[in-house]
């Protein structure tokens, strides 16, 4: 049964079509196409799907969200706090489950439900 809040981590790759095509952590403009962002997030998912212990390390190295500094950890959140596309998937996952790639206005994500 789904609770009122979840805890999740994610890895985000932005594209030129993202609502904010800028990586603030690395202080650089994002120049990849949407197709390249999707391809990249699929490649990252393939790296971590059989070894979730790599998730935080890869998030620190590759994610273009400030949460990368916490290994992708977004903390706990309730419905209405995240973009709907992201939130719907995060709430549908079981704890310990990794999502398929998810597109939101921010870019392409993979989500790991942690609580």
N, C-alpha and C positions, 0 to 999 in steps of 0.2 A: 504494500500500500504506500502511496506517495505521501510524504510529509508536507509540511508547510514551507520548509526550507531545504535546500541542498547545499553541499559544499562541492566545489569542482575546481579543477585546474584545466588550463587550455594552452594550446599553442596557436598563435595567429600569424598568418602571412597576409599582408596587405597587397593591394594592387593599385594601379592608377585609377581604378573605378571605386576604390574604397572611399568612405565619407571623409576620411582624413589620411591621405596617402603620405604619411610621414612617420618615420620611426624616431620617436622622441628620445629613446634610450641611447640609440647610436647616432642621433643627430644627423639623420640623412633622409632625403626625399626618396620615396618608393617609386621605382620606375618599371617594375615588372607588370606584364599584362595580367588580366584576370585568369586567362588560361594557364599562364605560368605559375600563378599563385596556387591554383587548384592542383596542378601537377606537383608542385613543391610540397603541399600539405599531404598529398597522397603518398609521396616518397617518405616523408617524415613518419606518417602513420605506419608504413611498412617497416620502418626501423624500430618502432617502439611496440608494435602490437603483440609481439611475443616476448617482450622484456620491458614491462612497465616501469622497472627500476631506472630505465634510461630517460623517462619522461621529463623529470625535473632538469636534468643536465641538458637535454636537447632544447627544452623551453628556454633555458638561460642563454643558450648559444644562438637560437634561431627565431624565437617568437618576437613579433613586433608590437607587443603590448607591454606596458610598464610592469605587468605582473611577472614578466620574465625574470625580474630581480628576485622573485620569491619562487622560482621554479615553475611558474605558470599558475600558482595558487591564487584563486580569486576570493578565497574565503567562503563564508556562508552567505547565501542570498535567498530572497523570497521572490515569488512571482511578481513581475512588474519592475524589477530592478535591472534586468538585462534586456537586450533586444529579443523580440519574440522568437525569431528563428533559433537563436542560441538557447534561450530559456526552455522552449518546448523540448529540445533534445536533451538538455541537462536534466530536466525533471523526469524524462522517460528512461534514462539510463539507470541501471542497478549500480550499487556501490562497487567500485573496482572495475566497472565496464568502460571501455573506450569507444567513443562514437566513430561513425563514418565521417568523412569530411562534411562540414556544415558551412553554408554561405550565409553571411549576414551583411549588413551595411558596412561593417568594419573590415570585412575580408573573409578569408577561408580559415576555419578553425578545425581542430580536433579537440574533443572534450573528454576529460577523464573524471568521472564522478568519484569523489573521495569521501563523501559523507552525506 
